[in-house]
Amino acid sequence: MLAECSTAVVTTCRLPGFVLKALLTLLLLVLMTIILALVLSAGATRLQRRRVPRAIGVLLTLFAIVAVLGGTVALLVPAFVHEVNHFVDSLPTIVRQVLHKVHALTGANPKDVSNKVTKFVKGYTDHPTKLIGPLESIGSGLAGAIAALIVMVITAIYMAISPRPLIDNIVRLAPPPRRAHAREVLDRLREAWIGWLRGLIIAMVIIGLLVYVGLEIVGLQFAIFFAVLSALFEVIPYFGAIISGVPAVLLGLTHSPGKALAVAAVFVIAHQVDGNIIGPVVMARAVKLHPAVVAIGVVVVERLFGFLGLLVAVPIISGFLILVDELWAKPMDSRRQGPRSLATPSESPPAGGDSA
C-alpha cells in the first residue's frame, strides 16, 4: 500500500514537468511552422507582383526549396557518406594517435578511451535511427518526425496562402488604440526572422566553402566531411564553430602540432569572415544581438527546448528581445519622457518678461 502511494505521488509530481515539456515542444513546432510560412509567403508575394496567383506562388516557392535541398543532398551526400564511413573506419587509429599525444597531460589510459569513443561512434553509424533521439519528444521515432514535418509543411502552406486573417486576428487581441503598434511589432518580428534565415543560408554556404578550401590547402583528410559539419553547425551561434572545429584540429594533431595549428587557423579565418563580413552585412540590419546575449540565450534555449531548440535559437532570442523592447522598454521610456516634455515649456521664461 505504501509503495503504491509513493508511486502515485511520484507520478503526480512528474506530470507538471511532462505537460510543460509538451507545451514547450508545441511552441517550438509552431515557431518553426511560422518561419517556414514566412519564407513561402515572401516568395509568393514576389511572384504575385508578376501576376502569379498567390496559391500557385506558394507551391512554386515550396517546390523551389525542395529542389534546391534535393540538389544539394544529391551533390554532397555520396561524397559525404563515403568520407563518414572512411572516417569511422579510421577512427580507432586517429583516437589512438591523439591520445598518445595528449597522454602526458591527461593521464588517461589510451586503450580504454579509444574503445569507448569507437563504440560510441559506431553505435550511431550502425544504427542511424539513434540520430533522431532528440526528435522523440515530437513523435515515436522517425515516423513521428516525418508526420510532424508533413503537418508543419501543410500548415505553413495554408498560412502563406492566406496570411491576412491570421494577422488580423492576432492584432485584434490588442486594445483598439494599440493595434497599429501591434502590426508594427509583427512586421519587426517578420523582418528579423527572414533576415536571420537569409543570413544563415549565406553563412552556411560560405563557411562550408571556406573550410573545404582551407582544409584542402593544408592537406587534411576528410575535408568534405568537416566542411559539411561546419556548415550544419553554423545554425548554432558561436558554440557550433567550436563543436565543428575541435574534431578537425584533433585530427591535425595526429600528424603534427603545426598541422593542428594550421587547421585551427582555417576555422578561425572562416568564422572571422562570418563574424565580421556576413554578420554585419547580411544579418545586422535584421537581427541586432550582442554576442554575450546570444551566447547566454543559446544555453537557456537548449535547457528549455533541447537540441531542436538550437536550430531556431536566434529567432527565439531575437523574438523575445523584440517583444521586451516593444512591450516594456519603449513604453517605459515614453512614460519617462512625457512629464519632462510637459514641464519644459513652463520652465522657460514668458515672452517679453525681461522688458517688464
N, C-alpha and C positions, 0 to 999 in steps of 0.2 A: 504493500500500500504506500509506504513512504517512498519507494523507488518510483512508483507511478506518479506521485505528486511532484517529485523532483523533476521528472521528465517533462511533465506538463508545464512547470514553471520555466524550465529552460527553453521549451518551445515557444512559450508566450513571450519571453524576453527577446528571442531571436526574430519574432515576427515583425516588429517595427523596423529593424535593420533590413530585413528582406524587402519590405514594402518600399523603404527609402531607396534601396538599390534598384528596384524595379522602376521607380519613378525617375531616378537619375538616368537610367538606361533609355527610358522612353523619351526623356528630354533630349538626350544625345541624338537619338534617331530622328527626332523632329528637327533638330538643328541641321543635321546632315541633309534631310529632305529639303529644307528651306534653301540651303546653299545650292543644291542641285537645281531646284526650281528657279533660283535667281539666274543661274547660268543659262538654263533653257529659255527663260523669259528674255534675257538680254539678247540672245541670238534671234529669237522670234521677233523682237522689236526692230532689230536691224533689217530683217527680211521683210517685215511689214511695211517699212518705208519704201521698199521696192515693190509694193503691191502684192506681196505673197500673203495669203490668208494666215492668220496667227496660228491656227491649229497645225497647218502644214509646216509653218516655220518652226514650231516646237519640235515636231517629228524630224524635220531635216537637221536641226541642231543636234538632237539626240543621236541620229544616225552618223553625223559627222564626228561626234565624240567617240562613239563606239568604233568607227572606222580608224580614227587616229590611235585609240588604245589598242585595237586589234593589230594594226600595222606595227606599232611599237613592240607589242608582245611577239609577233611573228618574226620581227627582226632581231630581237635581243634574246628571247628565251632559249633557242637552241644553243647558242654560244654560252649563255649564262648557265644553263643546266650542265653543259659539258664541263665548264670550269668549276661549278659547285661539286660535281662528282669527283673531279680530279683533286679539288681542294680537300674533300673529305678523305679520299684515299691517302693523301699526303699528310693528313693531319697528325697522325702519330709521330712521324718523323719531325714535323715542324714543331710540335709541342715539346718533344724531347730536346730539340736543339735550343729552343727558347729557355726551357727550364734549366738546362745545363749552364746557360749563360747568366741566369739570374739566381742560380742556386746559392751562390755565396752570399747574396743579400737576403734571401727569404728563408733559407734553411729547410725548405720543404723537400720531401722525397720526390725526385723527378718521376720515378716509375709510377707511383700511386696517382699523382696528379694527372699524368699523361693518360692513364687508363680511364680515369673519371671523365676527363674532358672528351676523349674519343667516344666513350659510351654515350655521353650526353648528346653529342652532335649526331652520331649515327642513329640514335633513337628518333630524332626528328626527321632525318633524311629517309630512314627506312619506313617511317610511319608519318606521311605528310599530314594526316588529319590532326596530328598534335599541334600543328602550326595554328589551328583555328581555336586553340584553347581560349583566347580572350573573347571569342565570339559566343562562348557557351551561354553568356547571360542574355543573348537575344534569340536563342533558339537551341535546338538539340543538334549540335554538331554542324556539319557542312550544309545539311538540308535546311536547317533553321536559318542559317546565314543567307542562303540563296533566296529562301522565301521572304526574309526581311528585306533583302535588296530589291526583289521584284515589287514588293509593296511600296517601298520608298520611291522607285522609279515611276510607277503608275501614279502615285500621289503627286509627285513632282510635276508630272506631265499635266495633270488636271490643274494644279496650282498655276503653272506657267501659261496655260491656255487662257484662263480667266482669273487673273490676279486681283482685279479691281474689287469684286465683292469681299474677298478676304481682307484686303487693306481697309476698306470702308468699315467693316465690322470691327476690326481692331481699333480703328480711330474712334468709333462710337463708344468705346469703353472709357474714353477720356471725357471730362466735362466739356460742354459746348465751347466755352471760351478757350480751352486748351487744345482743341482738335487740330488747329493749324500747326501748333507746335508738335503734336504727336506725329503728324505727317513728316515734319522735318526730321524728327528722331528716326523714323523708319527709313527715310531716304539716306540719312547718315549711316545707319547700320548696313543698308544695301551697298552703298559705295565702299565701305570698309571691307566687307566680306568679298565683294567682287574684286576689289584691288588686291586683297590678300591672295585669292586664288590665282589671279593673273600673275602676280609676282612669284608665287610658289612654283607655278609651271615653268616660268622662265628660269628661276633659280635652279630647279631640278635638272633642266637640260644643260645649263651652263656648268653646274657643279659636276655632273656626270662626265661631260666632255673634258673639262679641265683635269679632273682626277685621272681619267683614262689616258689622256695625252701625257700628263706628268709622270704617271707610273710606267708608261711605255718608255719614256725618255730615261728614267733612272734604272730601267731594266728589271722591274719587279714582276713576278709571276701573278697570274690571276687578275690582270688589270681590269678586264670586263666585269668580273665579279665584284671587285671593290668599287668600281665606278657606279654600277647599278645600286650597290648597297648604299653608297654615299648619296645618290640621288633620292632613293627611297627615304632615307633617314633625314633628308632635308626638311621633311614635314614637321620634325620635332625641333623647335628652335634651340640653338646652342648645344644642347645635350646630344642631338643627333650627329653633329660633326665629331664629337668626341667618341661616341659609340662606333661610328663607321671608320674612324681613323686608327683606333687602337689596334685592331687585328692586323691592318696593313703594316703599321710600324713594328709590331712584334715579328711579323714575317720578314721584314727587312733586317731585323736584329739577328735572325738566323744566319744571314750572310755576313754582315759586319755592322759595327756601330755607325760607320759612315753611311751605309745604305739606309739604316734606320733613320738617321738624321735627314737624309735626302727625301725619304718618303714622308716624314713629318713636315718637311718644308713644302712638299707638294700640297698636302692638305691645308697647311696654314695659308699658302698663297691662294688656293682655290676659295677658301672661306673668307679671306680678306677681300677678294674680289666680290664675293657675295655680300659681305657686310658693308663695304664702302662704295660699291657701284650699284649692285642690283637693289639693295635695300633703299638707299636714298632716292634713286631714280625711279624705281618701279613702285615700291610699297609706301614710301614715306608720305606721299600725298593722301593715301587712303588709310593706312594703319600707322598711327604715330604712337609708338610704345617705347618706353625706356627699357634698355636691356635688362636692368635689375628687376623691373616689374614683370617682364616676360619670363625671366629665369625662375622667379618665385611662383608666378602664375602657373608655369608648366608643372611644377611639383604639386601644387594644390589640385590642378585639374587631374593629374594622374591618380592622386589619392581619392578623388571623388568619383571619377568616371572609369578608372582603369586604363589599360593600354589603348583602347579605342578612343578615349578622350584626347590622347596625344595627337591624333590625326587632325583634330579641329581645335587644338589648344589655343591658337592665335585668335580665331573667331570668338571663342568663348571669352577669352581675356578682353579682347577689344570691345565686344558687345557689353560686357559687364562695366567696363570703364566708361563707355559712351553713355550708358544708362545712368551711371553715377554722376557724370558730368552734367547731363541734361536735366535730370530729375532732382538733383540735390545741390551740386556746386553752383550752377548758374542761377537757379532761384535764390540761393543764399546770397550770392554776390549782388543780385539785383535788389534784394531787400536791404542790404547794407548801403548801397549807393542811393537808394530812394530818399532817406532822410537827409543825406548830405546835399543832394540836388535841390531839395526843398529849402534847406537852410541857407544856401548860397546867396540868393537874391536879397534876403533880409539882412545879411551881414554887410552888404555893400552900402555905402552912404547914398542917401537920396540925391537925385539930380538937382544941382543948384544949391546944395546945402552949404558949400563954402562961401557963397556970395552973401548969405544971410549974416 
